[in-house]
């Protein structure tokens, strides 16, 4: 990994402030949206994950929590779309009345989630962004480049640790590895281009972990809505098989990439 150069902290802080402004604009856009609410929320949440990585560069934990709260509050519309997409991708050919009931309910929830959030909700989210921007503006100037360099090193170390721990196959391990990767890649995105050399395989692993998480999320939804293994054994066998296949690929790719410390 190439060490950040002097003045990178100033660049990252400016980019982070601009990202917060974009977040505010996207949130305001929800109030009179003419497009897909789910897609607009997806853009907000995607930006939020990146911003959280940026705030991690400066060790602004409270600001990170402010942005995280927005993603959680607005998760409903995009999660509904994601569940239906995952179903169509992995299980739409599953026969039987149970599958028809699942598909119908997923589709209904997607349509229900397409409504704009209340103005009060959007205002609350904008307040969270304002608090995060305030923390950034109040950041002391001293030793910022050292802080950024140290944070980036710590974030990358966390990625390696999480990704080399996946062979334990604990469900939370895959989730934690995905969060660590997103935080690191998000942080790097606020630095000048080519500051840090990123192996493309790292982004590929993040995508695979996203696919694995989508199946995990759909499985949790099925369980919570009564579509347990007792009522849909073949469906659960199918999803578990596809999830295990993704996990095996992630474990192998992560071992190949991180064991030799090649990032």
TORKOL-4160 file (C-alpha; in steps of 0.2 Angstrom, whole numbers, padded with zeros to 4 digits, m for minus):
263
<pt num="1" X="0000" Y="0000" Z="0000"/>
<pt num="2" X="0007" Y="0017" Z="m0005"/>
<pt num="3" X="0007" Y="0029" Z="0010"/>
<pt num="4" X="m0004" Y="0045" Z="0008"/>
<pt num="5" X="0006" Y="0060" Z="0004"/>
<pt num="6" X="0005" Y="0077" Z="0013"/>
<pt num="7" X="m0011" Y="0087" Z="0010"/>
<pt num="8" X="m0021" Y="0072" Z="0007"/>
<pt num="9" X="m0031" Y="0075" Z="0023"/>
<pt num="10" X="m0036" Y="0092" Z="0016"/>
<pt num="11" X="m0041" Y="0084" Z="0000"/>
<pt num="12" X="m0051" Y="0071" Z="0009"/>
<pt num="13" X="m0059" Y="0083" Z="0020"/>
<pt num="14" X="m0065" Y="0094" Z="0005"/>
<pt num="15" X="m0072" Y="0078" Z="m0004"/>
<pt num="16" X="m0081" Y="0072" Z="0012"/>
<pt num="17" X="m0089" Y="0089" Z="0014"/>
<pt num="18" X="m0094" Y="0089" Z="m0004"/>
<pt num="19" X="m0101" Y="0071" Z="m0002"/>
<pt num="20" X="m0112" Y="0077" Z="0013"/>
<pt num="21" X="m0119" Y="0091" Z="0002"/>
<pt num="22" X="m0123" Y="0078" Z="m0011"/>
<pt num="23" X="m0132" Y="0068" Z="0002"/>
<pt num="24" X="m0142" Y="0083" Z="0008"/>
<pt num="25" X="m0147" Y="0086" Z="m0010"/>
<pt num="26" X="m0152" Y="0068" Z="m0013"/>
<pt num="27" X="m0163" Y="0068" Z="0003"/>
<pt num="28" X="m0172" Y="0084" Z="m0002"/>
<pt num="29" X="m0175" Y="0075" Z="m0019"/>
<pt num="30" X="m0185" Y="0062" Z="m0010"/>
<pt num="31" X="m0198" Y="0075" Z="m0006"/>
<pt num="32" X="m0204" Y="0078" Z="m0023"/>
<pt num="33" X="m0197" Y="0063" Z="m0032"/>
<pt num="34" X="m0204" Y="0058" Z="m0049"/>
<pt num="35" X="m0193" Y="0043" Z="m0051"/>
<pt num="36" X="m0190" Y="0026" Z="m0042"/>
<pt num="37" X="m0190" Y="0029" Z="m0023"/>
<pt num="38" X="m0181" Y="0013" Z="m0020"/>
<pt num="39" X="m0167" Y="0018" Z="m0033"/>
<pt num="40" X="m0165" Y="0035" Z="m0025"/>
<pt num="41" X="m0164" Y="0027" Z="m0008"/>
<pt num="42" X="m0151" Y="0015" Z="m0014"/>
<pt num="43" X="m0141" Y="0030" Z="m0020"/>
<pt num="44" X="m0142" Y="0038" Z="m0003"/>
<pt num="45" X="m0137" Y="0022" Z="0006"/>
<pt num="46" X="m0123" Y="0019" Z="m0006"/>
<pt num="47" X="m0116" Y="0036" Z="m0004"/>
<pt num="48" X="m0119" Y="0034" Z="0015"/>
<pt num="49" X="m0108" Y="0019" Z="0016"/>
<pt num="50" X="m0094" Y="0028" Z="0007"/>
<pt num="51" X="m0096" Y="0043" Z="0018"/>
<pt num="52" X="m0094" Y="0032" Z="0033"/>
<pt num="53" X="m0077" Y="0026" Z="0026"/>
<pt num="54" X="m0072" Y="0044" Z="0024"/>
<pt num="55" X="m0077" Y="0049" Z="0042"/>
<pt num="56" X="m0067" Y="0034" Z="0048"/>
<pt num="57" X="m0052" Y="0042" Z="0040"/>
<pt num="58" X="m0053" Y="0056" Z="0053"/>
<pt num="59" X="m0059" Y="0045" Z="0067"/>
<pt num="60" X="m0075" Y="0054" Z="0068"/>
<pt num="61" X="m0085" Y="0040" Z="0076"/>
<pt num="62" X="m0101" Y="0051" Z="0081"/>
<pt num="63" X="m0102" Y="0057" Z="0063"/>
<pt num="64" X="m0101" Y="0040" Z="0056"/>
<pt num="65" X="m0115" Y="0035" Z="0067"/>
<pt num="66" X="m0126" Y="0050" Z="0061"/>
<pt num="67" X="m0124" Y="0044" Z="0043"/>
<pt num="68" X="m0127" Y="0026" Z="0048"/>
<pt num="69" X="m0143" Y="0031" Z="0056"/>
<pt num="70" X="m0149" Y="0037" Z="0039"/>
<pt num="71" X="m0146" Y="0021" Z="0030"/>
<pt num="72" X="m0155" Y="0011" Z="0043"/>
<pt num="73" X="m0170" Y="0022" Z="0044"/>
<pt num="74" X="m0172" Y="0022" Z="0025"/>
<pt num="75" X="m0168" Y="0004" Z="0023"/>
<pt num="76" X="m0186" Y="m0002" Z="0020"/>
<pt num="77" X="m0188" Y="0002" Z="0001"/>
<pt num="78" X="m0172" Y="m0004" Z="m0005"/>
<pt num="79" X="m0172" Y="m0020" Z="0006"/>
<pt num="80" X="m0189" Y="m0024" Z="m0002"/>
<pt num="81" X="m0182" Y="m0022" Z="m0019"/>
<pt num="82" X="m0166" Y="m0032" Z="m0015"/>
<pt num="83" X="m0176" Y="m0046" Z="m0008"/>
<pt num="84" X="m0187" Y="m0048" Z="m0023"/>
<pt num="85" X="m0171" Y="m0046" Z="m0035"/>
<pt num="86" X="m0163" Y="m0060" Z="m0025"/>
<pt num="87" X="m0178" Y="m0071" Z="m0026"/>
<pt num="88" X="m0179" Y="m0069" Z="m0045"/>
<pt num="89" X="m0161" Y="m0072" Z="m0047"/>
<pt num="90" X="m0159" Y="m0088" Z="m0036"/>
<pt num="91" X="m0176" Y="m0096" Z="m0032"/>
<pt num="92" X="m0190" Y="m0090" Z="m0045"/>
<pt num="93" X="m0190" Y="m0107" Z="m0053"/>
<pt num="94" X="m0195" Y="m0115" Z="m0037"/>
<pt num="95" X="m0212" Y="m0124" Z="m0040"/>
<pt num="96" X="m0227" Y="m0125" Z="m0028"/>
<pt num="97" X="m0239" Y="m0115" Z="m0018"/>
<pt num="98" X="m0226" Y="m0110" Z="m0005"/>
<pt num="99" X="m0215" Y="m0102" Z="m0019"/>
<pt num="100" X="m0230" Y="m0093" Z="m0026"/>
<pt num="101" X="m0235" Y="m0086" Z="m0009"/>
<pt num="102" X="m0217" Y="m0080" Z="m0006"/>
<pt num="103" X="m0216" Y="m0072" Z="m0023"/>
<pt num="104" X="m0233" Y="m0063" Z="m0021"/>
<pt num="105" X="m0229" Y="m0056" Z="m0004"/>
<pt num="106" X="m0211" Y="m0050" Z="m0010"/>
<pt num="107" X="m0219" Y="m0041" Z="m0025"/>
<pt num="108" X="m0233" Y="m0033" Z="m0014"/>
<pt num="109" X="m0220" Y="m0027" Z="m0001"/>
<pt num="110" X="m0209" Y="m0019" Z="m0015"/>
<pt num="111" X="m0224" Y="m0009" Z="m0022"/>
<pt num="112" X="m0229" Y="m0004" Z="m0004"/>
<pt num="113" X="m0211" Y="0002" Z="m0001"/>
<pt num="114" X="m0211" Y="0013" Z="m0016"/>
<pt num="115" X="m0220" Y="0028" Z="m0007"/>
<pt num="116" X="m0210" Y="0043" Z="m0002"/>
<pt num="117" X="m0205" Y="0044" Z="0016"/>
<pt num="118" X="m0214" Y="0058" Z="0026"/>
<pt num="119" X="m0206" Y="0075" Z="0026"/>
<pt num="120" X="m0203" Y="0074" Z="0045"/>
<pt num="121" X="m0192" Y="0058" Z="0041"/>
<pt num="122" X="m0182" Y="0067" Z="0028"/>
<pt num="123" X="m0180" Y="0082" Z="0039"/>
<pt num="124" X="m0173" Y="0071" Z="0053"/>
<pt num="125" X="m0161" Y="0063" Z="0040"/>
<pt num="126" X="m0155" Y="0080" Z="0034"/>
<pt num="127" X="m0152" Y="0085" Z="0053"/>
<pt num="128" X="m0141" Y="0070" Z="0054"/>
<pt num="129" X="m0130" Y="0075" Z="0039"/>
<pt num="130" X="m0129" Y="0093" Z="0047"/>
<pt num="131" X="m0122" Y="0085" Z="0063"/>
<pt num="132" X="m0109" Y="0075" Z="0053"/>
<pt num="133" X="m0104" Y="0091" Z="0043"/>
<pt num="134" X="m0102" Y="0100" Z="0059"/>
<pt num="135" X="m0091" Y="0087" Z="0067"/>
<pt num="136" X="m0080" Y="0088" Z="0051"/>
<pt num="137" X="m0080" Y="0107" Z="0051"/>
<pt num="138" X="m0074" Y="0107" Z="0069"/>
<pt num="139" X="m0060" Y="0095" Z="0066"/>
<pt num="140" X="m0043" Y="0101" Z="0073"/>
<pt num="141" X="m0030" Y="0105" Z="0060"/>
<pt num="142" X="m0015" Y="0097" Z="0069"/>
<pt num="143" X="m0008" Y="0081" Z="0063"/>
<pt num="144" X="m0022" Y="0077" Z="0051"/>
<pt num="145" X="m0011" Y="0069" Z="0038"/>
<pt num="146" X="m0004" Y="0057" Z="0051"/>
<pt num="147" X="m0022" Y="0054" Z="0057"/>
<pt num="148" X="m0027" Y="0049" Z="0039"/>
<pt num="149" X="m0012" Y="0038" Z="0036"/>
<pt num="150" X="m0014" Y="0029" Z="0053"/>
<pt num="151" X="m0033" Y="0027" Z="0050"/>
<pt num="152" X="m0030" Y="0020" Z="0032"/>
<pt num="153" X="m0018" Y="0008" Z="0039"/>
<pt num="154" X="m0030" Y="0002" Z="0053"/>
<pt num="155" X="m0044" Y="0000" Z="0041"/>
<pt num="156" X="m0034" Y="m0010" Z="0029"/>
<pt num="157" X="m0027" Y="m0021" Z="0043"/>
<pt num="158" X="m0045" Y="m0024" Z="0048"/>
<pt num="159" X="m0050" Y="m0030" Z="0031"/>
<pt num="160" X="m0036" Y="m0042" Z="0031"/>
<pt num="161" X="m0040" Y="m0049" Z="0048"/>
<pt num="162" X="m0059" Y="m0051" Z="0044"/>
<pt num="163" X="m0056" Y="m0059" Z="0027"/>
<pt num="164" X="m0044" Y="m0072" Z="0033"/>
<pt num="165" X="m0056" Y="m0076" Z="0047"/>
<pt num="166" X="m0070" Y="m0082" Z="0035"/>
<pt num="167" X="m0065" Y="m0101" Z="0035"/>
<pt num="168" X="m0073" Y="m0102" Z="0052"/>
<pt num="169" X="m0090" Y="m0100" Z="0042"/>
<pt num="170" X="m0099" Y="m0090" Z="0056"/>
<pt num="171" X="m0113" Y="m0080" Z="0048"/>
<pt num="172" X="m0107" Y="m0064" Z="0056"/>
<pt num="173" X="m0090" Y="m0066" Z="0050"/>
<pt num="174" X="m0095" Y="m0063" Z="0032"/>
<pt num="175" X="m0105" Y="m0048" Z="0037"/>
<pt num="176" X="m0091" Y="m0041" Z="0046"/>
<pt num="177" X="m0079" Y="m0044" Z="0032"/>
<pt num="178" X="m0091" Y="m0035" Z="0020"/>
<pt num="179" X="m0092" Y="m0020" Z="0032"/>
<pt num="180" X="m0073" Y="m0019" Z="0034"/>
<pt num="181" X="m0071" Y="m0019" Z="0015"/>
<pt num="182" X="m0084" Y="m0006" Z="0012"/>
<pt num="183" X="m0076" Y="0005" Z="0025"/>
<pt num="184" X="m0059" Y="0003" Z="0018"/>
<pt num="185" X="m0064" Y="0006" Z="0000"/>
<pt num="186" X="m0075" Y="0020" Z="0005"/>
<pt num="187" X="m0061" Y="0028" Z="0014"/>
<pt num="188" X="m0049" Y="0026" Z="m0001"/>
<pt num="189" X="m0062" Y="0034" Z="m0012"/>
<pt num="190" X="m0059" Y="0051" Z="m0003"/>
<pt num="191" X="m0041" Y="0052" Z="m0007"/>
<pt num="192" X="m0033" Y="0058" Z="m0023"/>
<pt num="193" X="m0033" Y="0046" Z="m0037"/>
<pt num="194" X="m0019" Y="0033" Z="m0037"/>
<pt num="195" X="m0014" Y="0038" Z="m0019"/>
<pt num="196" X="m0017" Y="0020" Z="m0014"/>
<pt num="197" X="m0015" Y="0005" Z="m0026"/>
<pt num="198" X="m0030" Y="m0006" Z="m0024"/>
<pt num="199" X="m0030" Y="m0024" Z="m0031"/>
<pt num="200" X="m0046" Y="m0026" Z="m0042"/>
<pt num="201" X="m0049" Y="m0043" Z="m0033"/>
<pt num="202" X="m0053" Y="m0033" Z="m0017"/>
<pt num="203" X="m0069" Y="m0025" Z="m0025"/>
<pt num="204" X="m0073" Y="m0042" Z="m0033"/>
<pt num="205" X="m0073" Y="m0050" Z="m0015"/>
<pt num="206" X="m0084" Y="m0036" Z="m0009"/>
<pt num="207" X="m0097" Y="m0040" Z="m0023"/>
<pt num="208" X="m0097" Y="m0058" Z="m0019"/>
<pt num="209" X="m0100" Y="m0054" Z="0000"/>
<pt num="210" X="m0114" Y="m0043" Z="m0006"/>
<pt num="211" X="m0122" Y="m0057" Z="m0015"/>
<pt num="212" X="m0119" Y="m0069" Z="0000"/>
<pt num="213" X="m0127" Y="m0055" Z="0011"/>
<pt num="214" X="m0142" Y="m0054" Z="m0001"/>
<pt num="215" X="m0146" Y="m0073" Z="0001"/>
<pt num="216" X="m0144" Y="m0071" Z="0020"/>
<pt num="217" X="m0156" Y="m0057" Z="0021"/>
<pt num="218" X="m0169" Y="m0066" Z="0010"/>
<pt num="219" X="m0167" Y="m0081" Z="0021"/>
<pt num="220" X="m0170" Y="m0071" Z="0037"/>
<pt num="221" X="m0185" Y="m0063" Z="0029"/>
<pt num="222" X="m0192" Y="m0081" Z="0025"/>
<pt num="223" X="m0189" Y="m0087" Z="0042"/>
<pt num="224" X="m0198" Y="m0071" Z="0050"/>
<pt num="225" X="m0213" Y="m0073" Z="0039"/>
<pt num="226" X="m0216" Y="m0092" Z="0043"/>
<pt num="227" X="m0208" Y="m0099" Z="0027"/>
<pt num="228" X="m0197" Y="m0111" Z="0037"/>
<pt num="229" X="m0188" Y="m0126" Z="0032"/>
<pt num="230" X="m0202" Y="m0137" Z="0038"/>
<pt num="231" X="m0214" Y="m0129" Z="0025"/>
<pt num="232" X="m0201" Y="m0126" Z="0011"/>
<pt num="233" X="m0187" Y="m0139" Z="0012"/>
<pt num="234" X="m0182" Y="m0139" Z="m0006"/>
<pt num="235" X="m0181" Y="m0120" Z="m0006"/>
<pt num="236" X="m0170" Y="m0119" Z="0009"/>
<pt num="237" X="m0159" Y="m0133" Z="0002"/>
<pt num="238" X="m0157" Y="m0123" Z="m0014"/>
<pt num="239" X="m0153" Y="m0106" Z="m0005"/>
<pt num="240" X="m0141" Y="m0114" Z="0007"/>
<pt num="241" X="m0132" Y="m0123" Z="m0007"/>
<pt num="242" X="m0130" Y="m0107" Z="m0017"/>
<pt num="243" X="m0125" Y="m0097" Z="m0001"/>
<pt num="244" X="m0112" Y="m0110" Z="0003"/>
<pt num="245" X="m0105" Y="m0110" Z="m0015"/>
<pt num="246" X="m0103" Y="m0091" Z="m0013"/>
<pt num="247" X="m0095" Y="m0093" Z="0004"/>
<pt num="248" X="m0082" Y="m0106" Z="m0003"/>
<pt num="249" X="m0077" Y="m0094" Z="m0017"/>
<pt num="250" X="m0075" Y="m0079" Z="m0005"/>
<pt num="251" X="m0064" Y="m0089" Z="0007"/>
<pt num="252" X="m0053" Y="m0095" Z="m0008"/>
<pt num="253" X="m0052" Y="m0078" Z="m0016"/>
<pt num="254" X="m0048" Y="m0070" Z="0001"/>
<pt num="255" X="m0035" Y="m0082" Z="0006"/>
<pt num="256" X="m0027" Y="m0080" Z="m0011"/>
<pt num="257" X="m0027" Y="m0061" Z="m0010"/>
<pt num="258" X="m0023" Y="m0058" Z="0008"/>
<pt num="259" X="m0012" Y="m0073" Z="0014"/>
<pt num="260" X="0002" Y="m0066" Z="0004"/>
<pt num="261" X="m0002" Y="m0048" Z="0009"/>
<pt num="262" X="m0003" Y="m0044" Z="m0009"/>
<pt num="263" X="m0015" Y="m0029" Z="m0008"/>
